Amino acid sequence: MLNILICDDEKPFLDKLINKISIYLNARTIPFQAAVFGSGEELLKLGEDERFDIAFLDISMHKVSGMEAAWHLRTINQRICIVFVTGYMDYVLDGYKVGAFRYLVKDSLDVSFEECMEAVLKKFHIDTDEICLEFTDQKRYLKADEICLVESKGHKLLFLSASDKHVIGTMNRKLTEMESLLHEHGFLRVHQSYMVNMKYIVNIISYRLELRQDITLFIPKNRYQSVKREYALYKGDHL
């Protein structure tokens, strides 16, 4: 569970940032709870028993600045991850004095937010190795382990669940268009119509490939040796 503090005295931006954090973490099923503050003065009232993992602080708040609030939070918890949110970068050097981990510029929040969150989660050793998939009905973030097979059928791609082989989602794309992306996550093209998650391969023999999900696929003769070779390399890397 991530404990997140968000502080900004501009309510419209505060609401926007809360919304972006919630959407990002909920899409990845990462549990969190957030405490929201509308001024730096409120943060100065926090005591030793109120600890947070991550703090998103507006630098240029009235009366008590984000920098002052950051010093207070750092005295309470040396390990807190501080992300400064600002309209300009005049205070960058001062921020590093208080151990700022990242800066988010308000005008470019939509561009830099996801990269910032990925860096923050890696700091907390939270796995974000996910595939962003634009299914016909919605965009979803899935871990590679959740998918055992991608099948090209008709003019659609079908993504099969590793747990029970049901279709997680479909998209109107060609397999060749997705091959590079999927390969980065451990998938192997074994047929004109199939890519498999190599994690679930249990056997390759006599032009047949068997998956742990009780799925057997036939490998064309012209692909057989290259499939065996690539799977051997994969196994070697995962010993």
Helices and strands as residue ranges (DSSP letters): E 2-7, H 11-27, E 32-37, H 40-43, E 54-58, H 66-76, E 81-86, H 92-97, E 100-105, G 106-108, H 109-123, E 130-134, E 139-143, G 144-146, E 147-153, E 156-161, E 167-171, H 175-183, E 187-191, E 194-197, G 198-200, E 201-205, E 208-211, E 215-218, H 221-237
